[in-house]
Structure formats: C-alpha cells, structure tokens
Amino acid sequence: MLLKRFQTLVQYASDLHIERGFNRFIIPKKPYLLLAGDVGYPHTDSYKNFLLTVSGDFNKVFIIAGNHEYDKLSVAETDVVINDTCMMRNNLYYLQKDTHVLCADTRLQIAGCTLWSTYPKRRNQYHQDHVQWLDKTIREGKENSYVIATHHCPLPECVNPIIPQRIANYFVSDRSAILKQPNVVCWVHGHSHVNKKLFKYDKPILSNQYGNYKLPVKGYK
C-alpha cells in the first residue's frame, strides 16, 4: 500500500547534468518530482532556471545534491546556493539530511541526503555523517514509514558491472542494514549511470538516470 502510494505521487529522475547540455523537458506524470542529484552546477543560471521551471510543473519538487553539485564551490557554499534557490518558490524542498512528509494519513516520509561513499577520502567525513543521520532517522522514527532518497548507491548491485572493482567504492557503500529496517519502503538513488530493476529484502531500489550528454542511458523515462 505505501509503495503504491509513493509510486502514485512521485516521479523521479537524476544525473541530468544540465551543465553538459541537457535540454529535455521532464513531462509531468505525477504530482511530485524527486531529483536525486547531479542535476547541474547550483551557482549557474541554467540550474536555477531549471528548478524554477519544474517548480511550475509539479506540486512539489524534492532536490538531492549529487557529488557534482559540489564541483565548483565548497560544500557549505553549495548548500547555501541550493537553499537560496529553493527559497524562491514555496514548493521546492532541498533535502540534505532532512525529511518531508509525503502522506500525513499514512505517516509516509521521504528522507534525503547525498550519502557520499568512502571514496574519495576527502568526502569520507561527510559520508560517515550522512550514514549516521540516516540510520538515526530511520531507527528513531519507527512510527513513520520512509522512502529514502540519496544520490550515491546503497548496494553494490546498483553499480554498473563494467566498473572496475578498484573504483567501485566511488559509487556505493553497502547500506543493507538501513534498507532492511521494517519502516523503509523503498530507496531511490542515482550516480551509477545505469538503470536496473533491483529488489532486496522485498523492497525496490529505484533509479531513473539520464546520465549522458547526447542520449540517455538505457531505461531512462
């Protein structure tokens, strides 16, 4: 029931990389839009204009920061810029270690953060911080049900099999312990530039990644 409610309410996409020339419309099919990271560079007009455009097409838009959002500015500066853009509309929600109620009647919430991974090492502190926040949120919110939204992958199975094992940790950390919690409904991610249909612990791990410059990767819709 809760998964069906989420699927009825929320459309999701990630890895649009508008800094590389993504210029397609996201055709609204559901009331809410979840952007699971690597949308573009937050300090640019193209990023701001994109968020303002989709805010007019959807009742609510949830934004997760990907690793590439932080390419040009510090982590703190980037978070401020994204928050400032979201403040321009009352239906833009930046979820960086934050939650939002999707359905009050069923206590269904979305819990979002970048997540990061153990690589590169300079981001490991953020990774540990995000994992601790997410684990605490899920464990202490037993009265709620959660859709988890991150940019980085929560399971090794999410990673493209062509990726060499020596760099796989750039994409993923194994968050099975969080996923198996009974109040987790599903997990939405990006970052891997491959769309798979995955289930673990009878829960779907979802992605809808554009992930390329000229043509989307297989499965983007």
Residue pairs with C-beta under 8 A, 6 or more apart in sequence:
1 106
2 106
2 108
2 145
2 185
3 185
3 186
3 204
5 102
5 103
5 106
5 108
6 102
6 108
6 147
6 185
6 186
8 30
9 30
9 31
9 32
9 102
9 103
10 30
10 31
10 32
10 33
10 34
10 62
10 102
10 110
10 147
11 26
11 28
11 29
11 30
11 32
11 33
11 34
11 58
12 33
12 34
12 35
12 36
12 149
12 188
12 206
12 207
12 208
13 26
13 33
13 34
13 35
13 36
13 208
13 209
13 210
13 220
14 35
14 36
14 37
14 38
14 39
14 64
14 66
14 151
14 189
14 190
14 191
14 207
14 208
14 209
14 210
15 36
15 37
15 38
15 66
15 190
15 191
15 193
15 209
15 210
15 211
16 22
16 35
16 38
16 39
16 40
16 50
16 210
17 38
17 39
17 40
17 68
17 210
17 211
17 212
17 213
18 39
18 40
18 46
18 47
18 50
19 40
19 41
19 44
19 46
19 47
19 68
20 213
21 213
22 40
22 210
24 210
26 33
26 54
26 57
28 57
28 58
30 58
31 58
31 59
31 60
32 58
32 59
32 60
32 61
32 62
32 102
33 54
33 57
33 58
33 60
33 61
33 62
34 61
34 62
34 64
34 110
34 149
34 188
35 54
35 61
35 62
35 63
35 64
36 64
36 66
36 149
36 150
36 151
36 188
36 189
36 190
36 207
37 64
37 65
37 66
37 67
37 68
37 69
37 114
37 150
37 151
37 190
37 191
38 66
38 67
38 68
38 69
38 151
38 190
38 191
39 47
39 50
39 51
39 63
39 66
39 69
40 46
40 47
40 50
40 69
41 47
41 68
41 69
41 71
41 72
42 48
42 65
42 69
42 73
42 78
42 81
42 82
42 85
43 72
43 73
43 78
43 81
47 85
48 85
48 88
51 61
51 63
51 85
51 86
51 89
51 92
52 85
52 88
52 89
54 61
55 61
55 89
55 91
55 92
58 91
59 91
60 91
60 93
60 100
61 91
61 92
61 93
62 93
62 95
62 100
62 110
62 112
62 149
63 82
63 86
63 92
63 93
63 94
63 95
64 95
64 96
64 112
64 113
64 114
64 149
64 150
64 151
64 190
65 78
65 79
65 82
65 94
65 96
65 114
65 151
66 114
66 151
66 190
66 191
67 114
67 116
67 123
67 151
67 152
67 191
69 78
69 82
70 78
72 78
73 81
75 126
79 94
79 96
82 94
82 96
83 94
85 92
86 92
86 93
86 94
93 100
95 110
95 111
95 112
95 113
95 149
96 112
96 113
96 114
97 112
97 113
97 129
97 130
97 133
97 134
98 111
98 112
98 113
99 109
99 110
99 111
99 112
99 137
99 141
99 146
100 109
100 110
100 112
101 107
101 108
101 109
102 108
102 109
102 110
102 147
106 145
107 143
107 144
107 145
108 144
108 145
108 146
108 147
108 185
109 141
109 144
109 145
109 146
109 147
110 146
110 147
110 148
110 149
111 134
111 137
111 138
111 146
111 147
111 148
111 149
112 148
112 149
112 150
113 130
113 133
113 134
113 150
114 126
114 130
114 150
114 151
114 152
115 127
115 130
115 131
115 134
115 150
115 151
115 152
115 154
115 173
115 175
115 189
116 123
116 124
116 126
116 127
116 130
116 152
116 173
117 123
117 127
117 152
117 169
117 170
117 171
117 172
117 173
118 124
118 127
118 169
118 173
119 167
119 169
119 170
120 170
127 173
130 150
131 173
131 175
131 178
134 148
134 150
134 175
134 178
135 177
135 178
137 146
138 146
138 148
138 178
138 181
138 183
138 184
139 181
141 183
142 183
144 183
145 183
145 184
145 185
146 183
146 184
146 185
147 185
147 186
147 187
147 188
148 154
148 178
148 179
148 184
148 186
148 187
148 188
149 187
149 188
149 189
150 187
150 188
150 189
151 189
151 190
151 191
152 171
152 172
152 173
152 189
152 191
153 159
153 171
153 172
153 173
153 189
153 191
153 192
154 172
154 173
154 174
154 175
154 176
154 178
154 179
154 187
154 189
154 205
155 172
155 174
155 175
155 176
155 179
155 198
155 200
155 205
156 168
156 172
156 174
157 196
157 198
157 200
157 205
158 171
158 172
158 189
158 192
158 194
158 196
158 198
158 205
158 207
159 168
159 171
159 172
159 192
159 194
160 192
160 193
160 194
163 171
171 191
171 192
172 192
175 187
176 200
176 201
178 184
179 187
179 200
179 201
179 203
179 205
180 201
184 203
185 203
186 203
186 204
186 205
186 206
187 203
187 204
187 205
187 206
188 206
188 207
189 205
189 206
189 207
190 207
190 209
191 209
192 207
192 209
193 209
193 211
193 212
193 217
194 209
194 211
194 217
194 218
194 219
195 207
195 208
195 209
195 217
195 218
195 219
195 220
196 205
196 207
196 219
197 204
198 204
198 205
199 205
208 219
208 220
208 221
209 216
209 217
209 219
209 220
210 216
210 217
210 220
211 217
211 220
